[in-house]
Amino acid sequence: MKVYDFSVNDTKRRPISLKPYEGKVCLIVNTATACGLTPQYEGLEALYKKYKEQGFEVLDFPSNQFKQAMGSDEDLANFCRLNYNTSFTTFGKVFVNGANASPLFKHLRKETTSKLLRNVLPTKIRWNFTKFLVDQDGNVIKRYEPEIKPRDIEPDLKALLEKK
């Protein structure tokens, strides 16, 4: 499966397809609004503004799995727009680990787990702001752990955008 084959919920909990993102480079991020890493929204928005005209999208998936994204889906999206001036898409809250994990995040984890460990459960997401870089064809290219700042992803992002 490719990332674009999945459906997710929007902030009104309506299922929507990721098919419209096909052909674009995407950075999929599990986020939280009450986390020490929440200021990474600024860096995500800076990357988005800089590269959106070249076919780049940030897909923001809040997760309260670590108890740092409380409130309704719409409240979380509004928080990001008001406090960090985000203009990329925020989706409905997801679980990123465990039996209730979103199928999309199960796929992201599986695709970035070492081939040697494929027979073991995919590596869990350990915290908010884990980022997944996806190419234009929907392939998961790389996983970045929470402490990796959005600006540090820019060289990989540029390389994918130049591959067109």
C-alpha positions in Angstrom: 0.0 0.0 0.0 0.9 3.6 -0.6 0.2 6.5 1.8 -2.3 7.9 -0.7 -4.4 4.7 -0.4 -5.5 5.5 3.1 -8.5 7.4 4.4 -8.3 9.5 7.6 -10.7 11.7 9.5 -10.9 15.4 9.2 -11.5 17.7 12.2 -15.2 17.1 12.0 -14.5 13.3 12.2 -15.6 12.7 8.5 -13.5 10.2 6.6 -11.5 11.7 3.7 -9.1 10.1 1.3 -5.4 11.1 1.1 -5.6 10.6 -2.7 -5.6 14.4 -3.3 -2.0 14.4 -2.0 -0.8 12.0 -4.6 2.0 13.5 -6.6 3.2 15.7 -3.7 5.9 15.3 -1.2 4.4 15.1 2.3 5.6 15.4 5.8 3.2 13.5 8.1 3.6 14.5 11.7 1.9 13.3 15.0 1.5 16.5 17.0 0.3 17.8 20.3 -0.6 21.3 21.5 0.6 21.0 25.1 4.0 19.5 24.6 7.5 20.9 25.0 8.0 20.4 21.3 4.8 22.3 20.3 7.0 25.2 19.0 8.0 22.9 16.2 4.8 24.1 14.5 6.7 27.3 13.6 9.3 25.3 11.7 6.7 23.1 10.1 4.9 26.2 8.9 8.1 27.8 7.6 8.9 24.7 5.6 5.4 24.5 4.3 5.4 28.2 3.2 8.8 27.8 1.5 8.0 24.7 -0.5 4.2 24.4 -0.9 4.4 25.9 -4.4 6.8 23.2 -5.4 4.4 20.4 -4.3 5.0 20.0 -0.6 2.4 19.4 2.0 2.5 19.0 5.8 -0.2 16.7 7.2 -0.8 17.4 10.9 -2.3 14.5 13.0 -2.8 15.5 16.6 -2.6 12.6 19.0 -3.6 12.6 22.7 -1.9 9.2 23.2 0.7 11.0 25.2 -1.9 13.1 27.1 -0.8 16.4 25.5 -3.5 17.1 22.9 -6.7 17.6 24.8 -9.7 19.2 23.4 -11.8 18.7 20.3 -10.2 18.2 16.9 -11.5 21.6 15.8 -10.1 23.2 19.0 -6.7 21.8 18.3 -6.7 23.0 14.7 -7.8 26.5 15.9 -5.0 26.5 18.5 -2.4 25.9 15.8 -3.8 28.6 13.5 -4.1 31.2 16.3 -0.9 30.5 18.1 1.4 29.4 15.3 -0.3 30.8 12.2 -0.4 27.4 10.5 -1.9 27.1 7.1 -1.3 23.4 6.4 -4.0 20.8 7.0 -4.8 19.5 10.5 -6.7 16.3 10.6 -8.7 14.6 13.3 -6.9 13.1 16.4 -5.3 9.7 16.0 -3.8 6.9 18.1 -0.2 6.2 16.8 0.5 3.1 18.8 -1.3 0.0 20.0 -4.4 -1.9 18.9 -6.3 1.3 18.3 -3.6 2.9 16.2 -4.6 4.6 12.9 -4.0 2.3 9.9 -2.0 5.1 8.4 0.3 5.2 11.4 0.6 1.5 11.5 1.7 1.7 7.9 4.2 4.5 8.6 5.7 2.6 11.4 5.9 -0.7 9.5 7.5 1.0 6.5 10.2 2.7 8.6 11.1 -0.3 10.7 14.4 -2.0 9.8 14.0 -4.9 7.3 15.7 -7.1 9.9 12.9 -6.4 12.3 10.0 -6.8 9.9 8.9 -10.0 11.7 8.7 -8.1 15.0 6.1 -5.5 15.8 7.0 -2.2 14.1 8.9 0.3 16.3 6.5 2.3 18.4 6.3 6.1 18.1 7.9 7.2 21.3 6.6 10.8 21.5 4.8 13.7 19.8 6.4 15.3 16.7 7.6 12.1 15.1 7.8 13.0 11.4 7.5 10.8 8.2 8.7 12.0 4.8 6.7 10.6 1.9 7.6 10.9 -1.7 5.4 11.9 -4.7 4.5 8.2 -5.2 3.3 7.6 -1.7 6.4 5.8 -0.5 7.6 6.4 3.1 11.1 7.5 2.6 12.3 8.4 6.1 11.3 8.7 9.8 12.6 11.5 12.0 12.4 11.3 15.7 10.7 14.1 17.8 13.9 16.0 18.6 14.8 16.5 14.9 13.7 20.0 14.1 11.8 20.7 10.8 14.7 22.7 9.4 16.9 19.7 9.7 14.6 17.8 7.3 15.0 20.4 4.6 17.9 18.8 2.7 16.0 15.5 2.3 12.8 17.5 1.4 14.7 19.5 -1.3 16.2 16.3 -2.8 12.7 14.8 -3.2 11.2 17.9 -4.7 14.1 18.1 -7.2 13.4 14.5 -8.3 10.2 15.4 -10.1 
